[in-house]
């Protein structure tokens, strides 16, 4: 039997009374809406707000994004993570300039064909910018729909996700698609929270929610547990020569592609082993200062790090790997995008 949702008529009045005042909700400009949707993937609203303002101040149009140097783009994105999002945005902007004369495609199919745009983002831009009746089903909406329908299937399975999306589309009022999509997203963000944090007492749909009626709200949605994250161990060396710090550019593909990072060694090394590694390069540091341990979690990977500040002399530079750049410290914030993975050591750079 196909999944169906109960009567959702109380949802829109609740949304219009309780919605948050967010900048991307005060525009129909598809570029600004699209930027917000890409930034909001895997990222909290509170974290996105300052990035959104700064990004649009620097790149206010799709042309500006298409023509921006990659270093500027990545610097604007620094700290948001998932940097492939920014690269896909620029690729899409170039397509819009080349194939659409700088005007966003105003159809779901045209939006969906852009690099980095999936069903959710295409539906969000189509409805929020153009008022088109397409669902925008993200993780929040999947959770809300699964609870409303008391769906016990794994919501991340293609079959369940397809059925829940179809159920949301069937419930969508054609003339109010934008507010309906925003209302479901808002309900998931503010009320229909994950696990035991769910706030059924504040929900406008509590009376018709099948999961609440059955006492299943805290248990739903069902999600298959992800595989354990792989762990990598590394030693981070903040190499200092006078008022410069050594950086290395990561490869153009893969994790944190094209960003800059400090000099790193494999494994977590104690001071004696760090000195031995430097001695193998013919270097005897003037000072070696432990900076403590840090951890950074990616989606499928954990970095476990230990850091050291290493004070060198100009004579040591030729002995270091040739791909290291010694960058003036006052230029770091302006020109070199650094991953937030190294945030624990940023103050020493």
N, C-alpha and C positions, 0 to 999 in steps of 0.2 A: 504494500500500500504506500502511495506517495505521501511524503511528509506535508502536513499543512499547519498553518499557524492559526491561533484563535483570533477573535476580534481585537484589532489593535487601535480602535477609534480613540481611546483615551491618550494615545501616545503623542500626537501632534500638539494638543493643548498643553500637555506637560512640558514638552520641549520648548515651546514658545515662551513659557513662563520661567523655565529653569536653565535655559541654555547659557553657556559661558560666552562672554564677549571676546571673540578671537579674531585677529586681523583678517584671516583668510575667509571669515564668514561675512565680512563687510565689503565684498567685492564679487563681481562676476567675471573678472579678468582671468581667462583660462591659464595664463602664464603664472600668475600669483597663486592660483589654486593648485596648479600642478606642482610648483615648487614646495608648497606646504605639504602636499600629500607625499611627495618623495621624502622630505625631511622627517615626516611623522612615522615612516616605516621603522619599526624596531626602536623608536625613540619617544620619550615622554613629551607631552605638550610643553611642560614648564622648561624643559631643556631646549626645545626647538625655538621658542619665542625670540630670544636674542639673536640666534643664528639667522632666523627668517628676516628680521629687520636689517641685520648687517648685510646679508646676501643681496637683498633687493635694493639696498642703498648703493651697493657696488655694481650690481648687474640688474638694472631695472627693467630690461626688455629681453625678449628671446634673442634678439640680435646681439645684445651685449654678452649674453651667455655663450652663444655660438662662437663669438670672436675672442673670448677671454683666453689669455695664456693659461695653460694647464696649471702652472705653479700658483697663479692667483686663485684659480678655482679651488685647488686643494687647500690652499691657505684659508680661504673662506669656510671651507668644510672642516677644518682642523678641529678635532675633538668630538665630532658627530659620529665618527666611525662608519663602517660599511662604505668605504670610499668608492666602491664601484658604482654606488648610486649617483655620485657626482659625475663620474665619467659617462654613465649612460644618459644622464640629463644633457650633458653637452653634445653627445652624439645625436640625441633626439632634436636638440635645438638646431643643429646643422641640417638635419633632414627637413625641419620645418622651414628653414630659410631657403634651402635648395629646391624643395618640391612644392611648398605651399606659399612661397613669397613672403615668409615671415608671419603668416596668419595661421593660428592653430586650427587643425582639422576639427570640424564641428560635428563629427559623427563618431559613434562608438568604434566602428571598424577602423577609421582613420587614426583615432587615438591609440587603439590597441596595437596598431602596426608600428608605433614609434619604439625605438630602442628603450628597454628598461620599463616599459609600460605593460602591466598585466591586467587581468580582468578587473581587479578592485580599482586600480588607479584610473583605468579607462572609464569605469562606471562612475567614479567619484567626479572626475572632471566633466564627463558628459552631463551628469545631473546638476552639479553645483554651478557650473559655468553656463551651460546651455539649456538647462531645464528638461533634459531628455529622460524618459522613464526607463532607466537602467539601474539595477541594484548595485550597491557598493558594499561588498561583504568582506570585511576584514576579520581579524581575530576576535575583536569585541562583538561584532555582529553575529559571528558564528556561535559564540557563547550564548548570547541573548536568544537567538533562534533555537538552539538546541534545548535550552531550558523551557522556552515557551512551548515547544513541541514535545518535551520530555523524550528527546532522541537519545538513545543509549548507544548509538554507533560511534565509532571513532571519528570525530569531526574532521580530522586531518586526512581521512581516507578520501580518495577522489569521488567515490560514489556518494558518501554522506555529504561531502561539501557541495557536490552538484545538486543533490536533492534539497538541502537547506537553502542554497542560493535560489533555486526555483521557487521554493516556498516564500522567500522574502520578495521575489519579483511578483509573485501572484498577489501578495498582500499590499503591494505598493500602489498608492493612489496616483494615477497617471499625471494629474495636473499639479501634484505636490511632491514630486519625486525628490527634489533637493532636500526639503525639510524632513521628509520621511527618512531618507538615508542618514541625514545628520542626527535625527532623533534616535535612531537605533544605535548609532555610534556613541552618542552622548549617554544613552542609557547604560551601555556597556562600560563606559569610562567612569561614570559617577555612581551608579546604583548596582547594576548587575555584575558585580565584581567577581574575580576568580575565587573559587573555593569557599571557605567559611567566611570570607570577608563580604559575601553577598549581602545586600541591604534590602531584603524583600519588603520590610516594613515601609520603605520609602518609594516603592515601585508603583507606577501608575497602572501597571498590568498585573499586579499581584493576584487579583481576583480571577484572572483567566490563565495564569501561568501553570501549565500542567506539571512542571517539575516541583513548584512550590506546593501545589495541592497534594502531590504524592510524597512530599518530604525528601525530594531528590536534589534540591537546588544546589546544595554544597557539593554534591557528588558529580554534577554535570558541569560542563561537557566531559565526555570521555575522550582522553587523548592518549595515544600510545606513547609510552615512555621513550625518550630519545636514548640513543646509545651513549655510554659514558664518554665524556670529552677526553681526547688525547692530551697528555701532559708533556710539555717541553721545558727544559731547564736551561737557563742562560745567565751569563755574567755580563753585566752592563758596565762598560768602562767610559766614564766621562773624561776623555783625554783633553787636557788644557795645556795650551802653550801661550803664555802671556795672556792676552785678552781674547784669545780665540778658542773655539771648541771644535773637536773633530766630529764630522758627520759623514755618514755613508748613505748614498741613495739606494733604496731597495730596487729590485728588478721591476721591469715594466709590467710584468704579469704576476699573478698570485697574490698572497696575503699582503695587504698594505702596499700595493704596487705603486712605485714611483715616489713614495714618501721618503723622508730623511730620518735616520736614526743614529744613535751613538754607536761607537765601535763595540761589538759584542763577541764574546767567546762562548763556545758550547759548554753546557753543564754549569753547575753552581760551584764556583771555585773559591777556596779560602785565600787569604792574603799571600801565603807562601806560594801557592800555585799560580796566582796572578803574577807575582814577581818572576816566577820561573818562565811563564809564557812571554813576558816582556823581555826577559834576559835572552830568550831564544831569538829575539829580534835585535839584540844588541843594545837594549835600552835598560837603563837603571833610573827609575823615576826619582824625582826630587822629593816627592811626597805621595803617599798612598793613603787615602782616607776612606774607611768603610762607610757606605751610605745605607746599609740595611737591606732587608728583603722586601720584595713586592710581588704582587700577583695581578695578572690581567686575564680576564675571561673573554674569549671569543665564542662564537656560536658552537663550534665543534672542537675547540682547542683552549688549553690553559697555558699561559706562560708563567713559570715560577722563576723569579729573577733575584739575583743579589747584585748590588751595585757598589762601585768604587769611583771616587774622584782621583784622577791620576795627574799630577802636575809634572810636566815635561819641560825640556829646554828646546829652543829652536834647532839645536844640533840633532835632536832626536827625530825630527820630522822626516828626513829622507829615509829613515830605517823602517817607517811604518808602511802599511800597504798603500799602493799608489792610488787606489780609488777613494781614499779619505780626503775630504775637503776640510780645511781649517777656516772656520767661518767666524767673523767678528761677532761677539755675543750680542751686540746691539742690533745686528741684522737678523737674528733668529726669528723674532716676532714679525718681521716685515716680509721676509722672502722665502722662508724654508718651512714647509708644512711638516709638522712633527706628529706622529701618532700619539693618541692619548694613552696608549699602552705604557709609555714611558713617563707618565705623569708624576710618579713618585720621585723621579730624578730630575724633573724639569727645573727645579729651583737651583740646581747645581750646574746648569748649562749656561 
